[in-house]
């Protein structure tokens, strides 16, 4: 992915993550460049790649 080369953080989370947890992650979106995905079959509830 090209965006992380420029400092963006890619955040992915499991479908069904509680809305309050998603809201906490959304704070990151307002503070830096982020990419988001909600893949099925992800092993961890939340993953971040920089």
DASUL-V320745 format. One record per residue. N is the residue number from 1. RES is the residue in one letter. PHI is phi in whole degrees, 0 to 359 (none if undefined). Layout:
BEGIN
n:N res:RES phi:PHI
n:N res:RES phi:PHI
END
This chain:
BEGIN
n:1 res:X phi:none
n:2 res:X phi:281
n:3 res:X phi:302
n:4 res:X phi:300
n:5 res:X phi:297
n:6 res:X phi:251
n:7 res:X phi:97
n:8 res:X phi:285
n:9 res:X phi:248
n:10 res:X phi:262
n:11 res:X phi:246
n:12 res:X phi:233
n:13 res:X phi:215
n:14 res:X phi:292
n:15 res:X phi:303
n:16 res:X phi:90
n:17 res:X phi:300
n:18 res:X phi:306
n:19 res:X phi:303
n:20 res:X phi:293
n:21 res:X phi:290
n:22 res:X phi:297
n:23 res:X phi:298
n:24 res:X phi:295
n:25 res:X phi:294
n:26 res:X phi:298
n:27 res:X phi:301
n:28 res:X phi:298
n:29 res:X phi:297
n:30 res:X phi:278
n:31 res:X phi:252
n:32 res:X phi:198
n:33 res:X phi:292
n:34 res:X phi:223
n:35 res:X phi:239
n:36 res:X phi:234
n:37 res:X phi:208
n:38 res:X phi:231
n:39 res:X phi:279
n:40 res:X phi:277
n:41 res:X phi:84
n:42 res:X phi:291
n:43 res:X phi:287
n:44 res:X phi:258
n:45 res:X phi:300
n:46 res:X phi:221
n:47 res:X phi:226
n:48 res:X phi:229
n:49 res:X phi:231
n:50 res:X phi:237
END
